[in-house]
Amino acid sequence: MRFWNDFLPLIAAGLLGISAGTSSAQIDTTLFGEDLGPAIPDSLETGEDWMVIEDAPEALTGSTPLPQPPPSPTPGESIPGSPSVEESSVPEAKPEQPKAKRSWLPWKTKRMRREEAESRLEAERAKYGPRMSGVKARSSQGGGGFDSGLMESELRRWKRDPRKAMTQARAERKMLLLWITDSVRSGSSKPMATEVFRHGKFLRLMKDYMVLTKLDFADPDIASHKYTKYLKDKLKVMGYPVLVLFSPDSEELWRHVGYRSGRFPEIIDQLGYQAEVFVRKENHRHEKLANSGYRQWINYKKEPIFAKAMAVSRKEKTVVLLDEAGKRYSYPVVKLSKEDRDWLAENFLR
């Protein structure tokens, strides 16, 4: 089964005449626009504990009560069944035996300590069962227990709902990288995570140009969700793992199907090339918008917004700004920077 999940995407791509890594530019506004099912919560938004024990140790689930120590006698009371001081003889004190000295050789010292620790751990397991850290745990909210290859701190970078990720990508004018995988059935998921998503160049590209989102169909909450089923069918995903790169306008820029260990330079180079093309397109788009009246506005908190001034109300002392997404803002003039107020006075308040 793992063989088919890893190599079925490559076989399908060959039959369709599409090689892994090729770009098929198409815009589908329904991928992230339809409200199919409730929002998929992120692990940081639920506030719940993501560690859930599946199988508790048998030694911890037994109903046998623990033996209680006998009550301590009160002062002046003798313990029942114990001989009196006259009947018992005080044993002679034995001379203290000197402790055996350990070897000062470093390799013998480390080996002895390791053997002692292993013997203590085995005795503890035999008596109390496995430790809580050794019990298998799963994460229904964060996906960390499915061994996707990423640690919990790394999973925080990946949003679980592509619709939320696209909203952020449009607001920040960044690309959206969608990772579709099955960390249980696909043997290529973990190598891709450890080799690609931990690479220094990928982390720099992610910080500057991308918003990350992940769909792990090993998570039953993801596999049974209405929207994830719809998105998987629309993208025609036939195997795992799959990487799909989108523009902020829902245009598919690049797709990579399958993964083999050691092929991370190819993926990272393709992502770097797509980032260069995206920056050139964004610069050209900014130039066109600037020629039509758009400019960079900065408020008193030094938060920038690229928008166009549509009207100024002298009575309410507000300016109507139209951003590049078509959203209108009514903003108080007094909260703009001095440079922006001077620009309004020169162009609107003559």
C-alpha positions as CSV (number, residue, x, y, z in Angstrom):
1,M,0.0,0.0,0.0
2,R,2.8,2.4,0.8
3,F,4.4,1.6,-2.6
4,W,1.2,2.7,-4.4
5,N,0.8,5.9,-2.4
6,D,4.4,6.9,-3.2
7,F,4.6,6.0,-6.9
8,L,1.0,6.2,-8.1
9,P,1.3,10.0,-8.6
10,L,4.4,9.6,-10.7
11,I,2.7,6.9,-12.9
12,A,-0.4,9.1,-13.3
13,A,1.7,12.1,-14.2
14,G,3.5,10.1,-16.9
15,L,0.2,8.8,-18.3
16,L,-1.2,12.3,-18.5
17,G,2.0,13.7,-20.0
18,I,2.7,15.9,-17.0
19,S,6.0,15.7,-15.3
20,A,6.5,16.5,-11.7
21,G,7.4,20.1,-11.2
22,T,5.7,21.5,-14.3
23,S,3.5,24.6,-14.0
24,S,-0.1,24.7,-15.1
25,A,-1.4,28.3,-14.8
26,Q,-5.1,28.3,-14.0
27,I,-7.3,30.4,-11.8
28,D,-10.2,28.8,-9.9
29,T,-11.9,31.2,-7.6
30,T,-14.0,28.3,-6.0
31,L,-11.0,26.6,-4.5
32,F,-10.8,29.0,-1.5
33,G,-14.0,31.0,-1.9
34,E,-16.8,28.5,-1.2
35,D,-18.0,28.0,2.4
36,L,-17.9,24.2,2.5
37,G,-18.3,23.1,6.0
38,P,-17.1,24.8,9.2
39,A,-13.6,26.2,9.6
40,I,-10.8,23.8,10.4
41,P,-9.4,25.0,13.8
42,D,-5.7,25.3,14.3
43,S,-4.1,23.7,17.3
44,L,-3.2,27.1,18.8
45,E,-6.8,28.4,18.4
46,T,-8.6,25.6,20.3
47,G,-6.9,26.0,23.6
48,E,-7.2,22.3,24.2
49,D,-4.5,19.9,25.3
50,W,-3.3,18.2,22.1
51,M,-1.8,15.2,23.9
52,V,-4.4,12.3,24.1
53,I,-3.3,9.0,25.5
54,E,-4.6,6.1,23.4
55,D,-3.6,3.0,25.4
56,A,-2.8,3.5,29.1
57,P,-0.5,1.0,30.7
58,E,-2.2,-2.0,32.3
59,A,-0.4,-1.4,35.5
60,L,-2.0,2.1,35.8
61,T,-5.5,1.0,35.0
62,G,-5.9,-1.9,37.5
63,S,-8.4,-1.6,40.3
64,T,-6.3,-3.4,43.0
65,P,-5.7,-0.9,45.9
66,L,-2.2,-0.1,46.9
67,P,-1.0,-1.6,50.2
68,Q,-1.1,0.9,53.1
69,P,1.8,1.1,55.7
70,P,0.8,0.1,59.3
71,P,0.0,3.0,61.6
72,S,2.9,4.4,63.6
73,P,2.7,3.7,67.4
74,T,2.1,6.5,69.8
75,P,4.9,7.5,72.3
76,G,5.2,5.0,75.1
77,E,3.2,2.3,73.3
78,S,4.9,-1.0,72.3
79,I,4.4,-2.5,68.9
80,P,2.3,-5.7,69.1
81,G,4.3,-8.9,68.7
82,S,7.7,-7.2,69.2
83,P,10.1,-8.4,71.9
84,S,10.8,-6.1,74.9
85,V,14.1,-4.5,75.4
86,E,15.1,-7.0,78.1
87,E,14.3,-10.0,75.8
88,S,16.1,-8.7,72.8
89,S,19.8,-8.3,72.6
90,V,21.3,-5.3,71.0
91,P,23.4,-6.4,68.0
92,E,27.0,-5.4,68.0
93,A,27.8,-2.6,65.6
94,K,29.6,-3.9,62.5
95,P,32.5,-2.0,61.1
96,E,31.6,0.1,58.1
97,Q,32.9,-1.5,54.9
98,P,34.7,0.8,52.5
99,K,32.8,1.5,49.2
100,A,34.2,0.0,46.0
101,K,35.9,2.7,44.0
102,R,34.8,3.2,40.4
103,S,37.3,3.2,37.6
104,W,38.4,6.6,36.6
105,L,38.8,5.6,33.0
106,P,36.2,7.7,31.1
107,W,34.9,5.0,28.7
108,K,34.4,2.5,31.6
109,T,32.6,5.2,33.7
110,K,30.2,6.1,30.9
111,R,29.5,2.4,30.2
112,M,28.8,1.7,33.8
113,R,26.5,4.6,34.2
114,R,24.6,3.7,31.0
115,E,24.2,0.1,32.2
116,E,23.0,1.2,35.6
117,A,20.4,3.6,34.0
118,E,19.2,0.8,31.7
119,S,18.8,-1.7,34.5
120,R,16.8,0.9,36.6
121,L,14.6,1.6,33.6
122,E,13.9,-2.1,33.0
123,A,13.1,-2.6,36.7
124,E,10.7,0.4,36.6
125,R,9.0,-0.9,33.5
126,A,8.5,-4.3,35.0
127,K,7.0,-2.9,38.1
128,Y,4.9,0.1,37.0
129,G,4.6,-0.2,33.2
130,P,6.0,2.2,30.5
131,R,6.5,5.8,31.3
132,M,3.9,8.4,30.1
133,S,6.5,9.8,27.6
134,G,6.7,6.3,26.1
135,V,3.0,5.9,25.6
136,K,1.8,6.5,22.0
137,A,0.1,9.9,21.7
138,R,-1.8,11.5,18.8
139,S,-2.7,15.0,17.9
140,S,-6.2,15.5,16.4
141,Q,-5.7,19.2,16.3
142,G,-2.1,19.7,15.4
143,G,-1.2,16.5,13.6
144,G,2.0,16.0,15.6
145,G,1.2,12.5,16.7
146,F,1.0,11.2,13.1
147,D,4.8,11.5,12.7
148,S,4.7,13.8,9.8
149,G,8.4,14.5,10.2
150,L,7.9,17.9,11.8
151,M,8.1,18.9,15.5
152,E,5.2,20.7,17.2
153,S,7.0,24.0,17.0
154,E,7.5,23.5,13.3
155,L,3.8,22.5,12.8
156,R,2.8,26.0,14.1
157,R,4.0,27.4,10.8
158,W,1.4,25.4,8.9
159,K,-2.2,26.4,8.9
160,R,-4.8,23.6,8.8
161,D,-7.5,25.4,6.8
162,P,-6.4,26.5,3.3
163,R,-9.2,29.1,3.3
164,K,-7.6,30.9,6.3
165,A,-4.2,30.6,4.7
166,M,-5.4,32.1,1.4
167,T,-7.0,35.0,3.3
168,Q,-3.7,35.7,4.9
169,A,-1.8,35.4,1.6
170,R,-4.1,37.9,-0.1
171,A,-3.8,40.4,2.8
172,E,0.0,40.1,2.8
173,R,0.4,39.6,-1.0
174,K,2.3,36.3,-0.6
175,M,2.2,33.0,-2.3
176,L,0.3,30.0,-0.8
177,L,2.1,26.7,-0.5
178,L,-0.3,23.7,0.0
179,W,1.1,20.4,1.2
180,I,-1.2,17.5,0.8
181,T,0.0,14.3,2.4
182,D,-0.8,11.2,4.4
183,S,1.8,10.7,7.1
184,V,0.6,7.1,7.9
185,R,0.2,5.5,4.5
186,S,2.9,7.5,2.5
187,G,6.5,6.7,3.2
188,S,7.7,9.8,1.4
189,S,6.0,12.3,3.8
190,K,8.6,12.2,6.5
191,P,11.7,12.5,4.2
192,M,10.1,15.5,2.4
193,A,9.4,17.2,5.7
194,T,12.9,16.6,7.1
195,E,14.8,17.4,4.0
196,V,12.8,20.2,2.3
197,F,10.9,22.0,5.1
198,R,13.9,22.3,7.4
199,H,16.3,23.6,4.7
200,G,17.7,27.0,5.4
201,K,16.8,28.3,1.9
202,F,13.2,27.1,2.2
203,L,12.9,28.8,5.6
204,R,14.0,32.1,4.1
205,L,11.6,31.7,1.1
206,M,8.8,30.9,3.5
207,K,9.5,34.0,5.7
208,D,9.5,36.4,2.8
209,Y,7.2,35.0,0.1
210,M,4.9,32.2,1.3
211,V,2.1,31.2,3.6
212,L,2.0,27.5,4.5
213,T,-0.9,25.2,4.8
214,K,-1.0,21.4,5.3
215,L,-3.7,18.8,4.8
216,D,-2.7,15.5,6.4
217,F,-5.3,12.9,5.5
218,A,-4.0,10.6,8.2
219,D,-6.0,12.9,10.6
220,P,-9.6,11.7,10.6
221,D,-10.8,15.3,11.2
222,I,-9.1,16.3,7.9
223,A,-10.1,13.2,5.9
224,S,-13.8,13.5,6.9
225,H,-14.2,17.3,6.4
226,K,-16.4,18.4,3.5
227,Y,-14.1,21.1,2.3
228,T,-10.9,19.0,2.2
229,K,-12.7,16.3,0.2
230,Y,-13.9,19.0,-2.2
231,L,-10.4,20.5,-2.5
232,K,-8.8,17.1,-3.1
233,D,-11.2,16.3,-5.9
234,K,-10.8,19.8,-7.5
235,L,-7.0,19.5,-7.5
236,K,-7.3,15.8,-8.8
237,V,-4.9,14.5,-6.1
238,M,-4.3,10.8,-6.8
239,G,-1.4,10.1,-4.3
240,Y,0.8,11.6,-1.7
241,P,2.7,13.8,-1.1
242,V,1.7,16.7,-3.3
243,L,3.0,20.3,-3.2
244,V,0.9,23.0,-4.9
245,L,1.9,26.7,-5.1
246,F,-0.8,29.4,-5.6
247,S,-0.6,33.1,-6.2
248,P,-2.7,35.4,-3.9
249,D,-5.3,35.5,-6.8
250,S,-5.8,31.7,-6.6
251,E,-3.7,31.0,-9.7
252,E,-1.9,27.7,-9.6
253,L,1.8,28.5,-10.3
254,W,3.6,25.2,-9.7
255,R,3.0,21.6,-8.7
256,H,5.2,18.8,-7.5
257,V,4.0,15.2,-7.2
258,G,5.7,12.6,-5.2
259,Y,9.1,12.7,-3.5
260,R,12.3,10.6,-3.4
261,S,14.9,11.0,-0.6
262,G,17.7,13.3,-1.7
263,R,15.7,15.2,-4.3
264,F,15.2,18.3,-2.1
265,P,17.5,20.6,-4.2
266,E,15.2,20.3,-7.2
267,I,12.1,21.4,-5.1
268,I,13.9,24.2,-3.4
269,D,15.3,25.6,-6.7
270,Q,11.9,25.5,-8.3
271,L,10.4,27.3,-5.3
272,G,13.2,29.9,-5.5
273,Y,12.5,30.4,-9.3
274,Q,8.8,30.8,-8.7
275,A,9.6,33.4,-6.0
276,E,11.7,35.4,-8.4
277,V,8.9,35.4,-11.0
278,F,6.4,36.3,-8.4
279,V,8.4,39.3,-7.3
280,R,8.8,40.6,-10.8
281,K,5.0,40.3,-11.4
282,E,4.2,42.0,-8.2
283,N,6.6,44.9,-9.0
284,H,5.0,45.3,-12.4
285,R,1.5,45.3,-10.8
286,H,2.6,47.9,-8.3
287,E,3.9,50.1,-11.1
288,K,0.6,49.9,-12.9
289,L,-1.4,50.7,-9.8
290,A,0.9,53.6,-8.9
291,N,0.3,55.1,-12.3
292,S,-3.4,54.9,-11.7
293,G,-3.2,56.8,-8.3
294,Y,-2.3,54.2,-5.8
295,R,0.4,55.0,-3.2
296,Q,1.8,53.7,0.1
297,W,-0.1,55.2,3.1
298,I,1.3,55.0,6.7
299,N,-0.8,55.6,9.8
300,Y,0.4,56.8,13.2
301,K,1.3,53.2,14.2
302,K,3.6,53.0,11.1
303,E,1.4,50.4,9.5
304,P,1.5,50.6,5.7
305,I,-1.3,50.1,3.3
306,F,-1.2,50.3,-0.5
307,A,-4.3,52.1,-1.5
308,K,-5.9,55.0,-3.5
309,A,-7.5,58.0,-2.1
310,M,-11.1,58.2,-3.4
311,A,-12.6,61.1,-1.5
312,V,-12.0,63.4,1.5
313,S,-14.8,64.5,3.9
314,R,-14.0,68.0,5.3
315,K,-16.9,67.7,7.8
316,E,-16.0,64.4,9.2
317,K,-12.3,64.8,8.6
318,T,-11.9,61.4,7.1
319,V,-10.4,60.0,3.8
320,V,-11.8,57.1,1.9
321,L,-9.1,54.7,0.8
322,L,-9.5,51.9,-1.8
323,D,-7.0,49.1,-1.4
324,E,-5.8,46.8,-4.2
325,A,-8.3,44.1,-3.2
326,G,-11.2,46.5,-3.8
327,K,-12.0,47.1,-0.1
328,R,-12.8,50.6,1.0
329,Y,-11.6,52.2,4.3
330,S,-12.8,55.3,6.0
331,Y,-9.8,56.6,7.9
332,P,-9.4,59.7,10.1
333,V,-7.0,62.2,8.6
334,V,-5.5,63.0,12.0
335,K,-4.3,59.4,12.4
336,L,-2.3,59.5,9.1
337,S,1.4,60.4,9.0
338,K,2.5,64.0,8.4
339,E,3.7,63.1,4.8
340,D,0.2,61.6,4.0
341,R,-1.6,64.7,5.4
342,D,0.6,67.0,3.3
343,W,-0.2,64.9,0.2
344,L,-3.9,65.2,0.9
345,A,-3.7,68.9,1.5
346,E,-1.9,69.4,-1.9
347,N,-4.1,67.1,-4.0
348,F,-7.5,67.3,-2.3
349,L,-7.8,70.2,0.1
350,R,-6.9,73.1,-2.2
